[in-house]
Amino acid sequence: MATMGVGEAARADEVPPVERIAATTTDGVEHQAMPAAVNRPPFTPTAKTMRTTVSPTGAELACVTVASNATPLRTQRPYLQARGSDPDGVDPWNQTVELKFIVVDNATNVARWTSGWTGPMASGSTHRVQVGAALSSQRTYRWRVKARDSAGKVTGWSGDACMIRPDTTAPRKPIVNSTLYQEYPAGVFGGIGQPGTFTLRPNGASDVVSYSYSFNNGEVSGTKAASSIGWADIAFAPTNPGPNFVEVRSNDSAGNGSAEVRYEFWVRYPGREVQ
């Protein structure tokens, strides 16, 4: 028996399996069976290509599959995307793929929104939809996706579910304190070049991740990451005596910013005694 040489066997991801269809002529003579391609279903999308974005041009946020770590989103109508691929999406079959998305409330297991099928696209293309119904802020949802090829074969919903948590609520204004440079009108403190520490606190907000600050209209400004309990310290050495101030805003994990709080303090003039 002749053996097949190395490399002659068809790869499963390149050539679809075939079934034999017997052809019979009008004279009743059966000829050699003819091969006919058997369409395979598209691949079920996986977390590897599933992404969430806040806007059409926003950063693509990786699929998080653990509810307690759900991705915070600064929108109630995020964009969902995934790649649609088909093993028969190459010549000569060129199967196209459509996707359908579903968003489910993670606590109640009730479907909140289901898309229609996206338009057919070439295998390997990324499909994107915007959630059509406003999701509730501060609730956790999971979304899945399934695929359909141009021959009508449909996969089940993806085994992976991406966890998201819309959050459109800005945190409270932060609290600012300084031991050295107490808030006006407590008095006149410190001096030019004498650094003081300003402690920033979340004022009851539970998801503050950083603070944006600016001393004296941008003389010194920046963003400081918050600790695990939401606090942060920033240092500042005044360059001018008299009235100084710092403006601070809290930022939460979804990117929402609080209203600014303005903390004013007075720096002692050179050569003057503290009153």
SERO-4910 file (N, C-alpha, C, O; in steps of 0.05 Angstrom, whole numbers):
BEGIN
 pado doro    nc1    nc2    nc3   cac1   cac2   cac3    cc1    cc2    cc3    oc1    oc2    oc3
  Met    A     17    -24      0      0      0      0     18     25      0     37     26     15
  Ala    A     11     44    -17     26     68    -18     21     85      7     -2     86     17
  Thr    A     42     98     17     39    115     41     40    144     32     52    151     12
  Met    A     27    161     49     26    189     43     51    202     53     58    198     77
  Gly    A     64    218     37     89    231     45     84    253     65     61    262     69
  Val    A    105    261     79    103    282     98     94    308     85    104    315     64
  Gly    A     74    321     97     64    346     86     41    342     67     29    362     58
  Glu    A     35    317     59     14    313     40    -14    313     53    -34    318     40
  Ala    A    -15    306     79    -41    305     93    -52    334     96    -37    352    102
  Ala    A    -78    336     91    -90    362     93    -93    370    122   -101    354    139
  Arg    A    -86    395    129    -89    405    156   -118    412    162   -132    422    144
  Ala    A   -126    406    186   -154    410    193   -162    439    193   -186    446    188
  Asp    A   -143    457    198   -150    486    198   -147    499    171   -151    523    168
  Glu    A   -141    483    151   -138    494    124   -159    483    104   -170    498     88
  Val    A   -166    458    107   -184    446     88   -207    433    103   -202    417    121
  Pro    A   -232    439     97   -254    427    111   -257    398    104   -249    390     83
  Pro    A   -269    382    122   -274    354    116   -293    351     92   -308    370     86
  Val    A   -293    329     79   -310    325     56   -328    300     60   -321    282     75
  Glu    A   -350    301     46   -367    277     46   -369    268     17   -367    284     -2
  Arg    A   -373    242     12   -374    232    -15   -403    231    -25   -421    219    -12
  Ile    A   -408    243    -47   -435    243    -59   -433    226    -85   -419    234   -104
  Ala    A   -447    203    -86   -446    186   -109   -461    198   -132   -483    209   -129
  Ala    A   -449    198   -156   -461    209   -180   -469    186   -198   -453    169   -204
  Thr    A   -494    185   -207   -504    163   -224   -514    175   -251   -530    194   -251
  Thr    A   -504    165   -273   -512    176   -299   -538    164   -307   -549    146   -294
  Thr    A   -549    174   -329   -576    164   -339   -575    135   -348   -595    122   -349
  Asp    A   -551    125   -354   -549     97   -363   -547     78   -339   -544     54   -343
  Gly    A   -549     90   -315   -548     73   -291   -521     64   -282   -519     49   -263
  Val    A   -500     75   -295   -473     68   -286   -464     87   -265   -464    112   -269
  Glu    A   -456     77   -242   -447     93   -220   -418    100   -223   -401     83   -227
  His    A   -412    126   -223   -385    135   -227   -372    140   -199   -386    138   -179
  Gln    A   -347    147   -199   -332    152   -174   -346    175   -158   -354    195   -170
  Ala    A   -349    171   -132   -362    192   -116   -346    218   -117   -322    218   -118
  Met    A   -361    240   -118   -349    266   -120   -348    279    -92   -367    278    -77
  Pro    A   -326    292    -85   -324    305    -59   -340    331    -58   -340    347    -77
  Ala    A   -353    335    -36   -368    361    -31   -360    371     -4   -360    357     16
  Ala    A   -352    397     -3   -343    408     22   -366    409     43   -388    416     36
  Val    A   -360    402     68   -379    404     89   -373    429    105   -351    432    116
  Asn    A   -392    447    107   -388    472    121   -385    467    151   -402    454    163
  Arg    A   -364    479    162   -360    477    191   -370    503    204   -370    524    191
  Pro    A   -379    502    229   -389    526    242   -366    545    247   -343    537    248
  Pro    A   -373    570    252   -352    590    259   -341    583    286   -353    568    302
  Phe    A   -318    596    293   -307    593    319   -323    609    340   -332    631    333
  Thr    A   -327    598    363   -340    613    385   -320    634    395   -298    627    402
  Pro    A   -328    660    396   -310    681    405   -301    675    434   -315    663    450
  Thr    A   -277    684    440   -266    680    467   -257    707    479   -255    727    465
  Ala    A   -250    706    505   -242    731    519   -218    744    506   -213    768    510
  Lys    A   -202    728    492   -177    738    480   -182    762    461   -166    780    459
  Thr    A   -205    761    447   -212    783    428   -236    800    437   -244    818    422
  Met    A   -247    794    460   -270    809    469   -261    834    485   -245    831    503
  Arg    A   -270    857    477   -262    882    489   -286    900    494   -306    898    480
  Thr    A   -282    919    513   -303    939    519   -290    966    516   -267    970    525
  Thr    A   -304    985    505   -294   1013    503   -315   1032    512   -339   1026    511
  Val    A   -307   1055    522   -325   1076    531   -336   1092    507   -358   1102    508
  Ser    A   -319   1095    486   -327   1110    463   -316   1096    438   -300   1078    441
  Pro    A   -324   1104    414   -315   1091    390   -284   1091    387   -273   1073    375
  Thr    A   -272   1112    398   -243   1115    395   -228   1111    422   -205   1117    424
  Gly    A   -243   1102    442   -231   1099    468   -213   1075    470   -212   1058    452
  Ala    A   -199   1073    492   -180   1051    497   -196   1025    498   -217   1024    510
  Glu    A   -184   1004    487   -197    978    487   -190    964    514   -167    959    520
  Leu    A   -211    959    530   -207    948    556   -210    918    556   -230    908    545
  Ala    A   -191    904    566   -190    875    565   -214    863    579   -226    875    597
  Cys    A   -222    839    571   -244    825    583   -237    814    610   -218    798    613
  Val    A   -251    823    631   -247    814    658   -270    795    664   -293    801    661
  Thr    A   -263    770    672   -283    749    676   -291    745    705   -307    727    711
  Val    A   -280    760    723   -286    758    752   -304    781    760   -296    804    756
  Ala    A   -327    776    771   -347    797    777   -336    817    797   -342    841    794
  Ser    A   -321    808    816   -311    826    837   -291    846    826   -285    866    838
  Asn    A   -280    840    802   -261    858    789   -272    870    764   -258    878    746
  Ala    A   -299    872    762   -312    882    738   -300    909    729   -294    926    746
  Thr    A   -298    912    703   -286    936    692   -304    960    696   -327    960    687
  Pro    A   -295    981    710   -311   1005    714   -311   1021    688   -291   1025    675
  Leu    A   -335   1032    681   -338   1046    656   -352   1073    661   -372   1074    675
  Arg    A   -342   1094    650   -354   1120    653   -376   1125    632   -377   1147    620
  Thr    A   -393   1106    628   -415   1108    610   -435   1086    616   -428   1065    627
  Gln    A   -460   1091    609   -481   1071    613   -488   1057    587   -505   1039    586
  Arg    A   -475   1066    565   -479   1053    539   -451   1048    526   -443   1061    507
  Pro    A   -437   1028    537   -410   1022    527   -411   1009    499   -432   1001    489
  Tyr    A   -388   1008    487   -384    993    462   -372    966    468   -353    964    483
  Leu    A   -383    946    455   -373    918    458   -362    909    431   -373    915    410
  Gln    A   -340    894    432   -328    885    407   -316    857    411   -308    850    433
  Ala    A   -315    842    389   -303    816    389   -296    809    360   -305    822    341
  Arg    A   -279    789    357   -270    781    330   -287    757    322   -291    738    337
  Gly    A   -296    758    297   -311    735    285   -293    720    266   -283    731    246
  Ser    A   -290    694    270   -272    678    253   -286    652    246   -302    641    261
  Asp    A   -279    642    222   -291    617    212   -269    600    200   -252    610    185
  Pro    A   -269    574    205   -248    557    193   -250    555    163   -231    548    149
  Asp    A   -274    562    152   -278    562    124   -279    590    112   -292    594     91
  Gly    A   -266    608    125   -266    636    116   -245    643     96   -240    666     90
  Val    A   -232    622     85   -211    627     65   -220    615     38   -239    601     36
  Asp    A   -205    622     17   -211    611    -10   -210    580     -9   -193    569      5
  Pro    A   -227    566    -22   -248    577    -41   -275    581    -28   -294    588    -41
  Trp    A   -277    577     -1   -304    578     12   -312    606     20   -334    614     16
  Asn    A   -293    621     32   -297    650     39   -322    655     55   -338    673     49
  Gln    A   -326    638     75   -349    643     92   -346    669    108   -324    675    118
  Thr    A   -367    685    108   -367    709    125   -379    703    152   -391    682    156
  Val    A   -376    722    170   -385    718    198   -401    742    208   -394    765    202
  Glu    A   -422    737    223   -437    757    237   -436    750    267   -433    727    275
  Leu    A   -438    771    284   -438    766    313   -463    778    325   -476    796    314
  Lys    A   -471    767    348   -493    777    364   -483    779    393   -470    761    403
  Phe    A   -491    801    406   -481    806    434   -505    806    453   -528    813    445
  Ile    A   -500    798    478   -521    799    498   -509    810    524   -486    803    531
  Val    A   -524    827    538   -516    838    564   -536    829    585   -560    832    582
  Val    A   -525    817    607   -542    805    628   -535    818    655   -512    822    661
  Asp    A   -556    824    670   -551    834    698   -539    811    714   -551    789    716
  Asn    A   -516    815    725   -502    794    738   -515    785    764   -511    762    773
  Ala    A   -531    802    777   -544    795    802   -570    780    797   -577    761    812
  Thr    A   -585    789    777   -612    777    772   -612    756    750   -632    742    747
  Asn    A   -591    755    734   -589    737    711   -610    743    690   -618    726    674
  Val    A   -620    768    690   -640    776    670   -625    791    647   -609    809    652
  Ala    A   -632    784    622   -620    797    599   -628    826    599   -652    832    599
  Arg    A   -609    844    598   -615    873    597   -617    883    569   -632    902    563
  Trp    A   -601    871    551   -601    881    523   -589    859    505   -569    846    513
  Thr    A   -601    855    482   -589    837    462   -588    851    435   -608    864    427
  Ser    A   -566    850    422   -563    863    396   -575    846    374   -582    822    378
  Gly    A   -579    858    351   -585    842    327   -558    830    316   -537    835    328
  Trp    A   -560    815    295   -535    806    282   -521    829    269   -533    846    256
  Thr    A   -495    830    273   -479    851    259   -479    844    230   -485    821    222
  Gly    A   -471    862    213   -469    856    185   -447    836    180   -428    834    195
  Pro    A   -450    820    158   -429    800    152   -403    813    145   -401    833    131
  Met    A   -381    801    157   -354    812    152   -336    788    147   -342    765    154
  Ala    A   -313    793    134   -294    772    128   -284    759    154   -283    772    174
  Ser    A   -278    734    152   -267    720    176   -243    734    186   -225    742    171
  Gly    A   -242    737    213   -219    751    226   -224    780    231   -207    794    243
  Ser    A   -248    790    223   -254    818    227   -265    823    255   -276    805    268
  Thr    A   -261    847    265   -272    855    291   -299    869    287   -302    887    270
  His    A   -318    860    303   -345    871    302   -350    888    327   -341    880    349
  Arg    A   -363    911    324   -368    928    347   -396    938    347   -407    945    326
  Val    A   -409    938    371   -435    949    374   -436    967    399   -420    963    417
  Gln    A   -455    985    399   -459   1001    423   -484    991    437   -505    986    424
  Val    A   -483    987    463   -506    978    478   -529    997    474   -526   1021    478
  Gly    A   -552    986    466   -574   1003    458   -592   1013    480   -607   1032    476
  Ala    A   -589   1002    504   -605   1010    527   -587   1019    549   -566   1006    554
  Ala    A   -593   1041    562   -576   1052    583   -575   1032    607   -596   1025    618
  Leu    A   -552   1023    614   -548   1005    637   -548   1022    663   -541   1046    662
  Ser    A   -555   1010    685   -556   1024    710   -528   1028    721   -511   1011    720
  Ser    A   -524   1052    731   -498   1059    743   -494   1043    769   -514   1039    784
  Gln    A   -470   1035    774   -463   1020    799   -474    992    800   -475    981    822
  Arg    A   -482    980    778   -490    952    777   -470    937    759   -458    948    741
  Thr    A   -467    911    765   -449    894    750   -464    878    729   -485    866    735
  Tyr    A   -454    879    705   -465    864    683   -444    845    671   -420    850    674
  Arg    A   -453    825    657   -435    808    641   -446    807    612   -470    808    608
  Trp    A   -427    806    594   -436    804    566   -421    782    552   -398    775    557
  Arg    A   -436    769    533   -426    747    517   -432    753    488   -445    772    481
  Val    A   -421    735    471   -424    739    442   -425    712    429   -413    693    438
  Lys    A   -440    710    407   -440    685    391   -437    692    362   -440    716    354
  Ala    A   -431    672    345   -425    677    317   -443    661    299   -453    640    306
  Arg    A   -448    671    274   -463    658    253   -448    661    227   -440    684    221
  Asp    A   -445    640    212   -431    643    186   -452    647    164   -476    646    168
  Ser    A   -441    652    139   -459    658    117   -475    634    107   -493    638     91
  Ala    A   -469    611    117   -485    587    111   -507    582    132   -523    564    130
  Gly    A   -507    599    153   -528    597    173   -520    582    198   -537    579    216
  Lys    A   -496    571    200   -488    556    224   -482    576    246   -468    595    242
  Val    A   -492    570    270   -490    587    293   -477    573    316   -481    550    322
  Thr    A   -459    588    330   -447    577    354   -465    582    378   -485    597    376
  Gly    A   -458    571    401   -471    579    426   -458    604    436   -439    614    425
  Trp    A   -470    615    458   -458    639    470   -429    632    480   -424    610    488
  Ser    A   -412    652    479   -384    648    487   -384    637    516   -399    646    533
  Gly    A   -365    619    521   -362    610    548   -351    632    566   -357    633    590
  Asp    A   -335    649    555   -325    672    570   -346    694    571   -359    700    552
  Ala    A   -348    707    595   -366    730    598   -350    753    609   -335    749    629
  Cys    A   -352    776    597   -337    799    606   -354    815    626   -377    822    621
  Met    A   -342    820    649   -356    834    671   -351    864    669   -328    873    668
  Ile    A   -372    880    670   -370    909    668   -387    922    690   -407    910    699
  Arg    A   -379    945    698   -395    960    719   -396    990    710   -377   1005    715
  Pro    A   -418    998    698   -421   1027    691   -420   1043    717   -431   1036    737
  Asp    A   -406   1066    715   -404   1084    738   -403   1113    727   -382   1122    718
  Thr    A   -425   1126    729   -426   1154    719   -429   1174    742   -436   1197    738
  Thr    A   -425   1164    767   -428   1181    790   -401   1192    799   -382   1177    805
  Ala    A   -398   1218    799   -373   1231    808   -370   1227    838   -389   1228    853
  Pro    A   -345   1224    847   -340   1222    876   -344   1249    889   -346   1269    876
  Arg    A   -346   1248    916   -348   1273    931   -323   1289    929   -301   1279    923
  Lys    A   -325   1315    936   -302   1332    938   -283   1320    959   -293   1311    980
  Pro    A   -257   1321    955   -239   1311    975   -236   1330    999   -245   1353    998
  Ile    A   -225   1319   1020   -218   1335   1044   -188   1340   1043   -173   1322   1039
  Val    A   -180   1365   1048   -152   1373   1048   -145   1384   1076   -159   1400   1087
  Asn    A   -122   1374   1086   -112   1384   1112    -82   1386   1111    -68   1372   1095
  Ser    A    -71   1404   1127    -42   1406   1130    -36   1414   1159    -48   1432   1170
  Thr    A    -17   1400   1171     -9   1406   1198      5   1432   1200      0   1448   1218
  Leu    A     24   1437   1181     39   1462   1181     23   1485   1170     20   1506   1183
  Tyr    A     12   1482   1146     -2   1504   1132    -32   1500   1136    -46   1490   1119
  Gln    A    -41   1509   1159    -69   1506   1166    -86   1524   1148    -77   1545   1138
  Glu    A   -112   1516   1145   -129   1530   1127   -136   1558   1137   -142   1562   1160
  Tyr    A   -135   1577   1119   -143   1605   1125   -172   1605   1134   -188   1592   1121
  Pro    A   -179   1620   1155   -164   1642   1169   -151   1633   1195   -151   1649   1214
  Ala    A   -141   1609   1196   -129   1600   1222   -105   1616   1230   -100   1618   1254
  Gly    A    -91   1628   1211    -67   1644   1218    -47   1644   1195    -53   1636   1173
  Val    A    -23   1653   1201     -1   1654   1182     20   1634   1191     28   1634   1214
  Phe    A     30   1617   1173     47   1595   1181     70   1591   1162     71   1602   1140
  Gly    A     90   1575   1172    113   1567   1155    129   1590   1145    134   1609   1159
  Gly    A    138   1587   1120    154   1608   1108    162   1600   1080    158   1577   1071
  Ile    A    174   1619   1066    183   1614   1038    204   1591   1039    223   1592   1054
  Gly    A    200   1572   1021    219   1549   1019    215   1528   1040    229   1508   1040
  Gln    A    197   1532   1059    193   1512   1080    171   1493   1071    147   1501   1070
  Pro    A    178   1468   1065    158   1449   1055    137   1441   1076    144   1438   1099
  Gly    A    113   1437   1066     92   1427   1083     79   1403   1069     79   1401   1045
  Thr    A     67   1386   1085     52   1363   1074     22   1368   1074     12   1377   1095
  Phe    A     10   1362   1052    -19   1366   1050    -32   1338   1047    -25   1323   1028
  Thr    A    -49   1331   1065    -62   1304   1065    -89   1306   1051   -105   1323   1058
  Leu    A    -93   1288   1032   -118   1287   1016   -134   1262   1024   -123   1240   1025
  Arg    A   -159   1266   1030   -176   1244   1038   -202   1242   1021   -210   1263   1011
  Pro    A   -213   1219   1018   -235   1215    998   -263   1225   1007   -281   1225    992
  Asn    A   -265   1233   1033   -291   1244   1042   -314   1224   1039   -336   1232   1032
  Gly    A   -308   1199   1045   -329   1179   1044   -332   1164   1018   -346   1144   1017
  Ala    A   -319   1173    997   -321   1159    971   -304   1133    973   -283   1133    985
  Ser    A   -315   1112    961   -302   1085    965   -284   1077    942   -270   1057    944
  Asp    A   -285   1092    920   -269   1083    896   -250   1104    885   -245   1104    861
  Val    A   -241   1122    902   -221   1142    894   -194   1128    889   -184   1114    907
  Val    A   -183   1133    866   -157   1120    859   -135   1141    857   -111   1133    857
  Ser    A   -142   1166    853   -121   1187    851   -133   1214    856   -157   1218    857
  Tyr    A   -114   1233    859   -122   1261    863   -107   1279    843    -83   1275    838
  Ser    A   -121   1297    830   -108   1317    813   -106   1343    829   -126   1351    842
  Tyr    A    -83   1356    829    -80   1380    846    -64   1402    831    -49   1396    812
  Ser    A    -68   1426    840    -54   1449    828    -50   1470    850    -70   1480    861
  Phe    A    -25   1478    855    -19   1499    874    -17   1526    858     -2   1528    839
  Asn    A    -31   1546    868    -28   1573    857    -30   1574    827    -12   1585    813
  Asn    A    -52   1564    817    -57   1565    787    -35   1552    771    -28   1563    750
  Gly    A    -25   1529    779     -7   1514    763     23   1518    770     40   1508    755
  Glu    A     29   1532    791     57   1535    800     69   1507    804     92   1502    795
  Val    A     55   1490    817     61   1462    820     35   1446    816     15   1453    829
  Ser    A     35   1427    798     11   1411    794     18   1383    787     41   1376    781
  Gly    A     -2   1365    788      3   1337    782    -20   1320    791    -41   1329    798
  Thr    A    -15   1294    790    -35   1273    799    -20   1254    817      2   1245    811
  Lys    A    -33   1248    840    -21   1231    860    -39   1207    865    -63   1210    870
  Ala    A    -28   1183    863    -44   1159    867    -52   1157    896    -37   1165    914
  Ala    A    -76   1147    901    -86   1143    928    -77   1116    939    -72   1098    924
  Ser    A    -76   1115    965    -69   1090    978    -93   1071    978   -114   1078    967
  Ser    A    -89   1048    990   -111   1028    990   -136   1038   1005   -158   1028   1001
  Ile    A   -132   1058   1023   -155   1069   1037   -164   1096   1026   -181   1109   1037
  Gly    A   -152   1103   1003   -161   1127    989   -147   1153    997   -156   1174    989
  Trp    A   -126   1152   1013   -112   1176   1022    -87   1181   1005    -77   1163    991
  Ala    A    -78   1206   1006    -53   1212    992    -41   1237   1005    -55   1254   1016
  Asp    A    -14   1239   1004      1   1262   1015     16   1275    992     28   1262    975
  Ile    A     15   1302    991     31   1317    972     46   1338    987     37   1349   1007
  Ala    A     70   1344    977     88   1364    990     89   1389    973     88   1388    949
  Phe    A     92   1411    987     95   1437    973    111   1456    990    106   1459   1014
  Ala    A    130   1469    977    146   1490    991    139   1517    978    146   1521    954
  Pro    A    126   1534    992    118   1560    980    141   1577    970    163   1576    981
  Thr    A    136   1592    949    156   1610    938    148   1639    942    164   1657    937
  Asn    A    124   1643    952    115   1670    957    101   1671    984     87   1653    992
  Pro    A    105   1693    999     91   1696   1024     62   1705   1020     54   1711    997
  Gly    A     47   1706   1041     19   1715   1039      1   1693   1030      5   1669   1035
  Pro    A    -21   1700   1015    -41   1680   1008    -30   1660    987    -19   1668    967
  Asn    A    -35   1635    992    -29   1613    974    -54   1595    974    -71   1597    992
  Phe    A    -56   1578    954    -78   1559    954    -72   1534    937    -53   1535    921
  Val    A    -87   1513    942    -85   1489    926   -113   1480    919   -131   1481    936
  Glu    A   -117   1472    894   -143   1462    885   -139   1432    880   -120   1424    866
  Val    A   -158   1416    890   -155   1387    889   -181   1375    879   -203   1383    886
  Arg    A   -179   1354    862   -202   1339    852   -197   1309    856   -174   1300    851
  Ser    A   -217   1295    865   -215   1266    868   -222   1252    841   -239   1262    827
  Asn    A   -208   1230    835   -214   1215    811   -221   1186    819   -206   1174    834
  Asp    A   -243   1175    808   -250   1148    815   -240   1128    794   -228   1136    774
  Ser    A   -245   1103    798   -234   1082    781   -246   1082    753   -234   1071    735
  Ala    A   -269   1094    750   -281   1096    723   -271   1120    707   -277   1122    684
  Gly    A   -257   1138    721   -248   1162    708   -265   1187    713   -260   1208    702
  Asn    A   -284   1184    731   -300   1207    739   -284   1225    757   -270   1215    775
  Gly    A   -287   1251    754   -273   1270    772   -293   1285    788   -315   1293    779
  Ser    A   -286   1291    813   -304   1306    831   -302   1336    824   -286   1344    808
  Ala    A   -319   1351    837   -316   1380    836   -291   1387    851   -282   1373    869
  Glu    A   -278   1409    844   -254   1418    858   -259   1430    885   -279   1443    889
  Val    A   -241   1424    903   -242   1438    929   -218   1457    930   -196   1449    921
  Arg    A   -221   1480    941   -200   1500    942   -192   1504    971   -209   1511    988
  Tyr    A   -167   1499    977   -156   1501   1005   -137   1525   1005   -116   1524    992
  Glu    A   -144   1546   1020   -127   1570   1022   -111   1570   1048   -121   1562   1069
  Phe    A    -86   1580   1046    -69   1582   1069    -51   1606   1066    -45   1614   1043
  Trp    A    -42   1617   1088    -25   1640   1087      3   1633   1097      7   1619   1117
  Val    A     23   1643   1081     51   1637   1087     63   1662   1100     59   1685   1091
  Arg    A     78   1658   1122     90   1680   1137    110   1696   1120    125   1685   1104
  Tyr    A    109   1722   1123    128   1740   1109    155   1738   1123    157   1734   1147
  Pro    A    177   1740   1108    204   1739   1121    208   1760   1142    200   1783   1139
  Gly    A    219   1752   1165    225   1771   1186    202   1777   1204    206   1793   1223
  Arg    A    179   1766   1199    156   1772   1217    151   1749   1236    155   1725   1229
  Glu    A    143   1756   1259    138   1735   1280    110   1724   1275     92   1737   1264
  Val    A    107   1699   1283     81   1686   1281     63   1698   1302     70   1699   1325
  Gln    A     39   1707   1294     21   1719   1313      2   1699   1324    -15   1706   1341
***
